[in-house]
Amino acid sequence: MNKYQKLAGNTLIFAIGSFGAKFLSFFLIRLYTGCLNTDEYSTADLLYQTVNILYPIVTMSMADAVIRFGMDKGYDSRAVYTSAITSTVIGLALLALLSPLFNLWDIYAGYSFLLYVYCYFSSFRQIASNFVRAKGYVKLFAVDGIISTLTIVIFNIIFLVVCKMGVEGYILSIILSDALSFTGLTFIAGLHKYLDFRYFAKKTFKEMLKYSVPLIPTYILWWITSASDRWLVIHFDGAAENGIYSAAYKIPSLLMMFTTLFFQAWQMSAIENRSDSELPKFYGKVYGAYSSALMIAAAGIIMLVKPLTYLLVDNDPEKNYIFGYHYTPILIIAMVFQCLCQFTSSVYNVKKKSLNSMWTSAIAAAVNIILNLIFIPKWGAYGAAIATAAAYASCFAVRIFDVTKMIKFKAEHIRMILNTLIIIGMAVLAITEPKLVYLWLAVLFVMITVFNFGAVLSTVKKILGRSGRSDQ
């Protein structure tokens, strides 16, 4: 089996195991917008975003180190897992001492304990989940995704629909799902056997920290790019507007839903083939197909953004969620470049260039903050969406030139520029809604599909080649 086929096979396993769960999770937005008003949804989203930044800090980003070092046969798996758990326990102990400080902010008042418990189980689940993937248990990893989503759905129905617990019910559903996931992974994969302090190695621990600690500011900077606009929208336009804006993010997350399935497999392939003499060609082929498929998918979602919004969010005019489709096309463009940035991060992962990941993320954060402060007071959530898209695009522009110096693969910059211009044109049409808008959108969708189909087909042919063939 060649490396293209192995990548496709792992992607298929993740897709079979996770697609139904992720798709079901995506439709939870209808339940959330139906059970929570815009202020409540804004609060729930901010708590979610807060935990997203807390757990990499608390764990010292060991979840990333677990993937990189856990797949490296030069390191003892017991030393890797024990080091990750040790770091997490220390971080959570410090967070327990500091968590009462969250009550100083109105947005967190009354939620500090739930926030800590949420972070606690989220941190351990991330470590366990990534270690399972590093050990090659891709089927277990995929099944865990299904079960986790199903439990979230069940708990959401109980706490939001039946018990009407609001924000507390939303957070409690995730906590219980993460707790069950961590417990299940531990016993099914026998992770408790890898937690053995007799095999704790200071050298391994230090090397993992050397790799993971520079990722902490990277996560913070990335969080600033993806989430800081929420607080500024609240400051300038209020929590209700942020609730609408947060809901508008859910349709662009369709792209991330699909690309995450691929990236989970790609991350493994990139590490496994890091010494391959034909690595540049492998990267070039996969990048070409990935970016082309991404553009086609983005164009398709932009074309259907309004009907998708009516389908997926509560249509109650008093809640105003439906008006989020005005922001969604811009956020789709932002998500395209976020996905492309994610791809480039695999190069930094393979080459252990954590610092490069950090300074390129700093560029995105700086652009985002500056443009948010300029645009949000003028254009509200439109300004936030534009700032986010510009930030991710800036980061990708810098990263693609940086990573192609490390692994000299062909990036086809002209194709990327033309694709970007087409989806920007589609976004403008979807927002302004001129006459015959769907005809124009369909024409541009066909254009971008034809323009990119060759790159996708070329890689598909590689995958369909005989398993015994070497790459040509």
MOHUPE-V102454 format. One line per field, one symbol per residue. psi: psi as a letter, one per 30 degrees, with the letter a starting at -180 (. if undefined). A space follows every 50 residues. Layout:
BEGIN
psi: ???
END
This chain:
BEGIN
psi: klfeeeeeeeeeeeeeffeeeeeeeeffeeeefefkleeeeeeeeeeeee eefeeeeeghgfeeeeeefffjffkkeeeeeeeeeeeeeeeeeeeeefef ffffkeffkfgeeeeeeeeeeeeeeeeeeeeeeefgieeeeeeeeeeeee eeeeeeeeeeeefhfbeeeeeeeeeeeeeeeeeeeeeefhffffjjffgk keeeeeeeeeeeeffefeeeeeeeeffffeeeeeeefleeeeeeeeeffe effeeeeefeeeeeeeeeeeeegfgkfgeeeeeeeeeeeeeeeeeeeeee eeegeeeeeeeflkgjfffgeffffefeeefeeeeefeeeeeeffeeeee ghieeeeefeeeeeeeeeeeeefeeefegbfeeeeeeeeeeeeeeeeeee eeffeejilkfieeeeeeeeeefeeeeeeeefilkhefeeeeeeeeefee efeeeeeeeeeeeflkffklk.
END
